[in-house]
Amino acid sequence: MLDQIHLLAAVTVLGVLEQAYFSLQVIYARRAYGISPPKVSGPPDFERVFRAQVNCSEYFPIFLAILWQAGLFFHQGLTAALGLLYLYSRYCYFMGYKESSSGRLAPMYFSAGVLWILIGLAAVGILHFLLSHHLGMNVLLFISL
């Protein structure tokens, strides 16, 4: 069983570490600009770091759910590679947003595209499982035609 999920688990841990890094960046920005919690507004440089972290946190549960569904029902290796690509694009998003609000756009669109691919893989994998398990049909044969 573990050999079927170890790559997904590794990407999950990397994602959690990335989220921790983003949170630390907000703490450092709060100290640098003298913004104490619960305040969330201040100089534009602080607000960009704060928004980047919040935006990444908002998408993280979606990413995790889709990562595991696609990995379990479609293909662990491909899903893990796409997961790494997603995490890298979110890092680029964070760093781009930290510098300027327009710096977030290309990585944001790219990471959204990766998420949609993962959603598609999860959907195909789940559909294949349901059809093969309950109806004896192999949906992957229809896709390969």
C-alpha positions as CSV (number, residue, x, y, z in Angstrom):
1,M,0.0,0.0,0.0
2,L,2.7,2.5,0.9
3,D,4.4,2.1,-2.4
4,Q,1.2,3.3,-4.0
5,I,1.1,6.6,-2.0
6,H,4.7,7.5,-1.0
7,L,5.1,10.1,-3.8
8,L,1.8,11.7,-2.9
9,A,2.8,11.8,0.7
10,A,6.2,13.4,-0.2
11,V,4.5,16.1,-2.3
12,T,2.0,16.7,0.6
13,V,4.8,17.3,3.1
14,L,6.6,19.6,0.7
15,G,3.4,21.5,0.3
16,V,3.0,21.9,4.0
17,L,6.6,23.1,4.3
18,E,5.9,25.6,1.5
19,Q,2.8,26.9,3.4
20,A,4.9,27.2,6.6
21,Y,7.5,29.2,4.6
22,F,4.8,31.6,3.3
23,S,3.5,32.1,6.8
24,L,7.0,32.9,8.1
25,Q,7.3,35.5,5.4
26,V,4.2,37.2,6.8
27,I,5.7,37.1,10.3
28,Y,8.9,38.7,8.9
29,A,6.9,41.3,7.0
30,R,4.9,42.2,10.1
31,R,8.1,42.8,12.1
32,A,9.7,44.8,9.2
33,Y,6.7,47.1,8.8
34,G,5.6,47.2,12.5
35,I,2.2,45.6,11.7
36,S,0.8,43.7,14.8
37,P,-2.0,41.2,14.6
38,P,-4.9,41.4,14.0
39,K,-4.1,44.3,11.7
40,V,-3.9,43.2,8.0
41,S,-3.4,46.5,6.4
42,G,-0.3,48.6,6.1
43,P,2.2,49.6,3.5
44,P,1.7,48.0,0.0
45,D,4.8,45.9,0.4
46,F,3.3,44.3,3.6
47,E,-0.1,43.9,2.0
48,R,1.2,42.1,-1.0
49,V,3.1,39.5,1.2
50,F,0.0,39.1,3.3
51,R,-2.3,38.6,0.4
52,A,0.1,36.2,-1.4
53,Q,0.1,34.0,1.7
54,V,-3.7,34.1,2.2
55,N,-4.3,33.3,-1.5
56,C,-1.9,30.4,-1.4
57,S,-3.6,29.1,1.8
58,E,-7.0,29.4,0.2
59,Y,-6.0,27.1,-2.6
60,F,-4.1,24.6,-0.6
61,P,-7.0,22.4,0.6
62,I,-8.3,22.2,-3.0
63,F,-4.8,21.2,-4.2
64,L,-4.5,18.5,-1.5
65,A,-7.9,17.0,-2.2
66,I,-7.3,16.9,-6.0
67,L,-3.7,15.7,-5.6
68,W,-4.8,12.6,-3.6
69,Q,-7.8,11.8,-5.7
70,A,-5.8,12.0,-9.0
71,G,-2.9,10.1,-7.4
72,L,-5.1,7.3,-6.0
73,F,-7.5,6.9,-9.0
74,F,-5.3,7.8,-12.0
75,H,-1.5,7.6,-11.6
76,Q,0.7,8.4,-8.6
77,G,3.8,9.3,-10.6
78,L,2.2,11.7,-13.0
79,T,0.1,13.3,-10.3
80,A,3.2,13.8,-8.0
81,A,5.1,15.4,-10.9
82,L,2.2,17.7,-11.5
83,G,2.0,18.4,-7.8
84,L,5.6,19.5,-7.7
85,L,4.9,21.7,-10.7
86,Y,2.0,23.2,-8.9
87,L,4.0,23.9,-5.8
88,Y,6.8,25.5,-7.8
89,S,4.2,27.7,-9.6
90,R,2.7,28.8,-6.2
91,Y,6.3,29.7,-5.0
92,C,6.7,31.8,-8.2
93,Y,3.3,33.3,-7.5
94,F,4.3,34.2,-4.0
95,M,7.6,35.7,-4.9
96,G,6.1,37.6,-7.9
97,Y,3.3,39.0,-5.8
98,K,5.8,40.0,-3.1
99,E,7.6,42.2,-5.7
100,S,4.5,43.6,-7.5
101,S,0.9,42.8,-7.9
102,S,1.3,42.2,-11.6
103,G,4.1,39.7,-10.9
104,R,1.6,37.2,-9.6
105,L,-0.4,36.9,-12.9
106,A,1.6,34.4,-15.0
107,P,2.2,32.0,-12.1
108,M,-1.4,32.3,-11.0
109,Y,-2.7,31.3,-14.4
110,F,-0.1,28.5,-14.7
111,S,-1.0,27.1,-11.3
112,A,-4.7,27.2,-12.1
113,G,-4.0,25.3,-15.3
114,V,-2.1,22.6,-13.4
115,L,-5.1,22.4,-10.9
116,W,-7.5,21.9,-13.8
117,I,-5.3,19.1,-15.3
118,L,-5.3,17.4,-11.9
119,I,-9.1,17.8,-11.7
120,G,-9.4,16.2,-15.1
121,L,-7.1,13.3,-14.1
122,A,-9.0,12.7,-10.9
123,A,-12.4,12.8,-12.8
124,V,-11.2,10.3,-15.4
125,G,-9.7,8.0,-12.7
126,I,-12.8,8.1,-10.6
127,L,-15.1,7.6,-13.6
128,H,-12.9,4.6,-14.8
129,F,-13.1,3.1,-11.3
130,L,-16.8,3.5,-11.0
131,L,-17.6,2.2,-14.5
132,S,-15.2,-0.8,-14.3
133,H,-16.1,-1.7,-10.8
134,H,-19.9,-1.4,-11.2
135,L,-20.5,-2.0,-14.9
136,G,-17.4,-3.9,-16.0
137,M,-16.6,-1.1,-18.6
138,N,-13.1,0.2,-19.3
139,V,-13.4,3.9,-19.9
140,L,-9.6,4.2,-20.6
141,L,-10.2,2.1,-23.8
142,F,-12.6,4.7,-25.1
143,I,-10.2,7.5,-24.4
144,S,-7.4,5.9,-26.2
145,L,-9.4,5.4,-29.4
